[in-house]
Amino acid sequence: MRLLILPLLAGLASCGSGGNDVAHSLGEGQRNETAALVPEEPVPARPEPETPVSGASMPEFAPQYPGSIIKSVSTAQSGSDLHEVSLETSDDAAAIMAFYREKFLAGGLRKTADFMSGGTGMLSAAARDKKASIAISKNGARNVIIVTFSGG
């Protein structure tokens, strides 16, 4: 019985070893015919820097953060006036939070949530006919700000 199992195991061990073993088993002066048939994979080009999105209309109570780059803009498709704008900046979360606290208050919104921890944060505010919120997260050395607003 053991004599039958050993050859089976040896056969299984050689399965799935990939095509790389062919190149190693060729002797000196021999060519690997399959290598000439497989085209080389092109080296991926370095990605182009992202082009900032333009044309976002943001209200005074939830404006674009000064010096930030607009990365994306979306509007709810359900007929509501819910908008979301993604921004990116190198400023720290504390400065971003202070800016939006002031803008929300000046726009007549009352703060409903305010949380900051470890360089990230969340702030939301509402009034009778408008709402706004921001969420701050890290993206490498930069901060991403997602501003959501409706009404006004």
C-alpha positions in Angstrom: 0.0 0.0 0.0 2.8 2.4 0.9 4.4 1.7 -2.5 1.2 3.1 -4.2 0.9 6.2 -2.1 4.5 7.4 -2.6 4.3 7.7 -6.4 0.9 9.4 -6.1 2.2 12.0 -3.6 5.2 12.6 -5.8 2.9 13.1 -8.8 0.8 15.6 -6.9 3.8 17.5 -5.7 4.9 18.1 -9.2 1.4 19.4 -10.3 0.9 23.1 -10.0 4.5 23.9 -9.9 4.0 26.5 -12.6 5.7 27.1 -15.9 8.8 28.5 -14.4 10.4 25.1 -13.9 10.8 24.8 -17.7 13.4 27.6 -17.9 15.4 26.0 -15.1 15.5 22.6 -16.7 16.8 23.7 -20.0 20.5 23.0 -20.6 23.1 25.4 -21.8 22.6 26.5 -25.3 18.9 25.4 -25.4 16.1 27.9 -26.0 12.8 28.2 -24.2 10.3 28.2 -27.1 7.3 29.3 -25.0 9.1 32.3 -23.6 9.2 33.8 -27.1 5.4 33.3 -27.6 4.4 35.2 -24.4 4.5 38.9 -24.8 6.2 40.9 -22.1 3.8 42.9 -19.8 4.2 46.6 -20.3 5.5 48.6 -17.4 2.5 50.6 -16.0 2.8 54.3 -16.5 3.0 56.6 -13.5 -0.5 57.8 -12.8 -1.3 61.3 -13.8 -2.1 63.7 -11.0 -5.8 64.0 -10.4 -7.5 66.9 -12.0 -9.6 68.8 -9.5 -13.4 68.8 -10.0 -14.8 72.3 -10.6 -18.3 73.8 -10.6 -19.5 72.8 -7.2 -22.0 75.2 -5.8 -21.8 75.2 -2.1 -23.9 77.4 0.2 -22.5 80.0 2.6 -23.4 77.9 5.6 -21.3 75.0 4.2 -18.7 76.5 1.9 -15.6 75.0 0.4 -12.7 74.9 2.9 -10.2 77.6 1.9 -7.3 76.2 -0.1 -8.9 72.8 -0.5 -9.2 70.8 -3.7 -12.6 69.5 -4.8 -12.3 65.8 -5.4 -15.9 64.8 -6.2 -19.4 66.2 -6.1 -22.6 64.2 -5.9 -26.3 65.0 -5.6 -29.0 62.6 -4.4 -31.0 61.2 -7.3 -34.2 60.7 -5.2 -35.5 64.3 -5.9 -34.2 65.6 -2.6 -31.7 68.4 -2.4 -29.0 66.4 -0.6 -25.5 67.2 -1.8 -22.1 65.8 -1.0 -18.7 67.3 -1.8 -15.4 65.6 -1.1 -12.5 68.0 -0.5 -8.8 67.5 0.2 -6.4 69.8 2.1 -3.1 69.6 4.0 -4.5 71.6 6.9 -5.0 69.8 10.2 -8.4 68.6 11.5 -8.6 71.1 14.3 -8.4 74.1 11.9 -11.0 72.5 9.6 -13.3 71.9 12.5 -13.0 75.5 13.8 -13.7 76.8 10.3 -16.9 74.8 9.9 -18.1 75.5 13.5 -17.9 79.2 12.7 -19.7 78.8 9.3 -22.5 76.6 10.6 -23.1 79.1 13.5 -23.0 82.1 11.2 -25.5 80.3 8.8 -28.0 79.9 11.7 -27.4 76.2 12.2 -27.4 74.7 15.7 -24.7 72.1 16.4 -26.1 68.6 16.8 -22.8 66.6 17.0 -19.1 67.6 17.4 -16.4 64.9 17.7 -12.7 64.9 17.1 -10.2 62.2 17.8 -6.8 61.2 16.5 -6.7 63.7 13.6 -10.2 62.8 12.4 -13.5 64.4 13.2 -17.2 64.8 12.6 -19.4 67.8 13.0 -23.1 68.2 12.1 -25.6 71.0 12.5 -29.2 71.7 11.6 -31.8 74.5 11.3 -35.5 74.4 10.4 -34.9 74.3 6.6 -31.3 73.3 6.2 -28.7 70.7 7.5 -25.0 70.3 7.1 -22.3 68.0 8.3 -18.6 67.3 7.7 -16.5 64.2 8.2 -12.7 64.4 8.3 -10.4 61.5 7.6 -6.8 61.0 6.8 -5.4 60.1 3.3 -1.7 59.9 3.8 -0.4 63.3 4.8 -3.6 65.0 3.7 -7.1 65.3 5.1 -10.2 64.4 3.2 -13.3 66.5 4.2 -16.7 65.2 3.1 -19.2 68.0 3.3 -22.9 67.0 3.2 -25.7 69.7 3.0 -29.3 70.2 2.1 -31.7 73.1 2.1 -31.0 76.8 2.4 
